[in-house]
Amino acid sequence: MQKRLTKFPIILFPIVIVEFSIILSWVWMMGDFSQIRFGVWPISEWLINYQGGFVRRGLIGEVLYQLFPGQALIPKIYQLTFYLYFIYCMIFIGLYRLSKIRDLPLLVLMLLIPGGIFHMAISSSFYTRKEVLFLILFGLLCLIYLQISRVHLSKKRPWMIVFITVAIIGGALITLCHEAFIFMSFPYIASLFWLLKKEHPQQTWIHWGFLAFIGIMPMIFIVCTMMHGSILISENIWDSLSLQDRMIISPYAPYTVYGAIGGIGWSKLQNLSTLYGVIVSGGWLIWMCFALAQYGVLGYIFARCASSQSRDMKNQNLTLISVPFILSLSIFLVGSDWGRWIASSGNHFLLFIFVLCCQNKIPILIKHKIHAWPKEWINYPIIFRTRRVFFAMIAYELIFKLPECCVQYPYFFVQYPLFAKLFISY
């Protein structure tokens, strides 16, 4: 009885974090407030449609436009982003359960990481971007993968068909929603696909599904980059929006293209100039500090999750997770919203950890030369076992907030008074 009582508060922590995050997000997105719920740039990005012709990032906006013709769409976007956030939270918790990783303090660390579930809620950021679609698709594929590893051999084939179908169709549709999918999520899904193929070498049709996936996604990405957009297209998209939506996005000039819709008309050089601004302004120094702290926490989480595995399995899994992680960092070379990229790569990393550290994972053989890491590099060094390191990471997660794009004091600290007022005024 006493043992159960001592465990209860630990079990309570992650439950409270997830419930608080969902309730806070629901209150803000579904509540009757006059304030705009998140930035006009991400709002306007959801509204990009095909009313000016086929263009990158226009699929979701076109679906909303066809479903609710002539209506104000921004309230629908508030609802949509909340439901997507809720789905991601459920997928995350489901993966933790299926992976059979039983480390509640580590789960708390995962939930509180900047850019993760808790910080998404208290800042109304990250899940309000289209990257939440990337996370939902990859998380769903991770769930299907773990289900394949659990079921009897006779029942694996239907789940494998579901995996291939969801990966190809889902990947194609999401690339049409935002072409950054090819940088941020495609490497992780391809790695998970490859892992499934290697674990079931007798199923040759998985191999063909894998080839179809890695062939189709780049082709759709190339089409999206070719249909980059123009000033005329952005003007037609803007004119297709209701006046109410335009007044919210640009209250002082509702008849002038603004936000991400205006960005559709930018040239490739104009897009790259935003990256130049990050370098010249010195903001990259702050981003580097965030990246070092963030990826340090992720390394700790991976090492702790893999602590019960053999040395060869640790090194093999380190290789499997490092390849997509490094490839996903290529987005930093073409986009200036470095906070978004750090958060997205971190969340994908966490989801992949659930797969690689699953107790039922089937071992595969990779040539030793490919994963010949230093012997003690990932051997769960004694420093990882100290409480000081753990609580230092918790302090980092509770004090600092990862901005999406613009680094400005004091907004890289968590603004607790702001969302405390939200509950008082609700």
Stockholm file with secondary structure:
# STOCKHOLM 1.0

chainA/1-426         MQKRLTKFPIILFPIVIVEFSIILSWVWMMGDFSQIRFGVWPISEWLINYQGGFVRRGLIGEVLYQLFPGQALIPKIYQLTFYLYFIYCMIFIGLYRLSKIRDLPLLVLMLLIPGGIFHMAISSSFYTRKEVLFLILFGLLCLIYLQISRVHLSKKRPWMIVFITVAIIGGALITLCHEAFIFMSFPYIASLFWLLKKEHPQQTWIHWGFLAFIGIMPMIFIVCTMMHGSILISENIWDSLSLQDRMIISPYAPYTVYGAIGGIGWSKLQNLSTLYGVIVSGGWLIWMCFALAQYGVLGYIFARCASSQSRDMKNQNLTLISVPFILSLSIFLVGSDWGRWIASSGNHFLLFIFVLCCQNKIPILIKHKIHAWPKEWINYPIIFRTRRVFFAMIAYELIFKLPECCVQYPYFFVQYPLFAKLFISY
#=GR chainA/1-426 SS CHHHHHHHHHHHHHHHHHHHHHHHHHHHHHSCCSSCSSCHHHHHHHTCCSTTSSCTTCHHHHHHHHHSTTSCCHHHHHHHHHHHHHHHHHHHHHHHHHHTCCCHHHHHHHHHSTTSHHHHHHHTCSTTSTHHHHHHHHHHHHHHHHHHHHSCGGGHHHHHHHHHHHHHHHHHHHHHHCTTHHHHTHHHHHHHHHHHHHHCTTCHHHHHHHHHHHHHHHHHHHHHHHTCCCHHHHHHHHHHSCHHHHHHHCTTCTTSCCHHHHHTTCCHHHHHHHHHHHHHHTHHHHHHHHHHHHHHHHHHHHHHHGGGSCHHHHHHHHHHHHHHHHHHGGGGGTCSCHHHHHHHHHHHHHHHHHHHTCTTCCCCCCCTTTTCCCTTTTSCCGGGGCHHHHHHHHHHHHHBCCCSSCCCTTTTBCCHHHHHHHHHHC
#=GC SS_cons         CHHHHHHHHHHHHHHHHHHHHHHHHHHHHHSCCSSCSSCHHHHHHHTCCSTTSSCTTCHHHHHHHHHSTTSCCHHHHHHHHHHHHHHHHHHHHHHHHHHTCCCHHHHHHHHHSTTSHHHHHHHTCSTTSTHHHHHHHHHHHHHHHHHHHHSCGGGHHHHHHHHHHHHHHHHHHHHHHCTTHHHHTHHHHHHHHHHHHHHCTTCHHHHHHHHHHHHHHHHHHHHHHHTCCCHHHHHHHHHHSCHHHHHHHCTTCTTSCCHHHHHTTCCHHHHHHHHHHHHHHTHHHHHHHHHHHHHHHHHHHHHHHGGGSCHHHHHHHHHHHHHHHHHHGGGGGTCSCHHHHHHHHHHHHHHHHHHHTCTTCCCCCCCTTTTCCCTTTTSCCGGGGCHHHHHHHHHHHHHBCCCSSCCCTTTTBCCHHHHHHHHHHC
//
